[in-house]
Amino acid sequence: MATVGALVAVLGATGIRAQEVVDLPAEDIPLPAEFESVYRVGSADAVARWEEFSSIQGVGFDGVGNLYLLDGAGAGGGGRVVVVDASGRHVGDFGRAGQGPGEFQTASQLVVWEDGGALVGDMMRGYHIFSPGGGYERTVRESGPGFGFGIRAGLRSERTGSRTVLGRDERSILRIDMSSEEVEDRLLFEAWAPRATTEFPDGAGFETVLAALADAEWGFEPEVLFDALPTGGIAFSDSTAYAVKLTDASGAVSRILRRPIRPLPATEELKRAERQRRLERESKRTFTSLSGGDPPPQVSEMISRIQSTRREALDNMQFHADVPVIAAVRVTWDGSLWIERSTEPGASDPGPIDVLAPDGRYVGTFPAGRREMPDAFGPDGLAAFLGTDEFDVPVITVRRLPQDVR
């Protein structure tokens, strides 16, 4: 049983604002990790052509349980969105590879709204907006310094009935309006910053950015992890401790959910392993031009300098004192929180996942390695899990969550 701490008064920009601090129990209550299977699509043995997937880049549900799958990215991908209904039947496709309206060049992100509208993020072209049913509406582009091309990663759809998403910029959580031809964003919350961040003046050149990269690598830094609540607010974590903050639709923190779980100290052994892991990941990074093959010589030289600087930064990597307790924050369709806890860095199995009810009550924990975090939550307890078969072909499994963890 959770115990509610005293209300703490926090001085905000407009006066005193109360935050309810909820202290959750320290001991885990194990939850069964077996979920009802609803359907499975994909694999090398797929019978229908529509479920021959190349690389699933994004996934999301709409309000009636249709599942949307962004298949392929770049010149070698399929460049389409596949829609499957709540029983696994093919509804249809929209979008395709190309350079025309509603066509994808380097599509790598999918957001689905409750009414079936969708956003496809295309690195070189902006955000393609589609109406319910897959009709192309418009392309929304970023503006301002540094946005000659590119899209924001990690966008989350809002359940507000409007064409808005949640995104992150450094330590800021933003509400982003996609209803016109240019992105408009508004600050919702400025998260805690564990260190000073680098700010570039307008017009900063390549050499300035390169110099900043040399000091930019930090290990075990607590990320800003967030997801959208059905009420219009956000759930997020921004520190090393187990503290999940909930806001209202304006971004004001109304509740903090805490568990007395201590972070793992960052030992010298863990630091060495983390540095080696990142160096290996950097060594496998490759770049190609949009048309395939090697980039132009001038671009290749810039990429080479960036890679060299990043390797130097990794060799001189700085570390925070502890490994953050929380590794992921997700919200189900009905508003429950799934909080994945960290394991020892480099471990292959997922960490334990705590389930907290919409009212903040602790429900229980899926033990470490027993259940992966779903890639998308849908209505009526639906949850999608992405995987691959023995031939590395994408497989999508949809399961139904038990009532107490939805």
Phi, psi and omega in degrees: 000128180286146175248139183264122178286178180292152175291132179252134181271127181240128181281114179258184183294335184246015178129200182276131180230131184271137176238126178276122179260120182251116179268114183269160184295154181278327186275134178288142169250109185297140176250144175293138187256011179266124180244150178297130177278131180258308175197169181217132178229156179099191179094164180293342180268009182304135181276315183273144181296329184296335181257024171268091186266147178260313182196110182281115182264340181195156184209145179192155178256152168259184188288346177255008176093006173291139179255131181250133183232120175272112186256122173086156177208145176073192186295332183266001184259172183283332177062050181213161172249124179258134180245130181236137182279182189293349177251004177095008178275145181289122178269318181160179178235157167211160185079159176196165178291141180155190182235010179270182178301128179074012178253150190254139177253310177221058183291131184217006183211140180230133172233133179240130177268165186300325183278001180098355171294155184217152175239132175242117179276125184239114188309320185263356188228350180105209184248116177275127180253129180241143178280167172305131185100350174093009178285135179290132179253309184189170171244127181257134184242151173285160178219172177092174182301138176085000183246038175299326171208170178113158175227166180271140180270159172071030179289147178236136179285148175259154181257040186263354183086359179245170181273067179236153176225165172255141179216175182232141174228105188057246181256014181257140172255128188240148166262124188245123182268123180249025187272353179235193185273359179222137182298134171235126180235158180222136180293126174262316182205138174259109185285165178296138181250119181287347178203167178291136179262155181278129177246130181260136175291158176303135178080013179301134184270181183299319182295324179294316179295320181297318179297323179291326180298331183295336181246016191264354186268118177232138177262145176061031176282131179294121178283164168271105182257130187208163171204162183275137173271150179299338181280354183102350177271194180226153169246132183208160173231137182222016184222179179285331185282170172275092179214111179255122184257136179245137179242166169273186185294340179274350182097003178281127179290125181249339184208142176235122181258123186234146169234140182280064179249120185281143176290157179281126179297142180276090180285166178299324178296316178295323179296315179298318181294321180292318178298315180296320179299316182289324177296319179295319178296319180294324182292338181267357182287132179233157180229138174227160175284166181297333180267006182092162180082194183280147175293165176301156184306317181296319178292320179300321179295318178297316180297318180299318180292321178297315181296319179297318179295319179295320177296320177296318179296322179292323176298326181255026186302138175260158186227147169279164190288335185226157171274124182305143181293318188264132180254336182202146176233119178228154180238131178284173180300324182272355174106003174288155180256132172249115185245109179274130179266153182289150167250183177298132182308134181094350179294143184275329181279147177292156178282174176297148180242117176275142175246124178243132181293162180304333178274006178094356181289140176283125181264315182162186186224131168281121184300157181305134177081355184268332185209128175275156176293131175301150176278342175201142173254142179230180179290163178058031176078008180290143176214135182255136178237126179266140178204188177223157176270190184292346177258012179066027176268137183300140174229132179244122179247128178250127180237166179249126182283145171300155187302323187283352180242010180283000000 
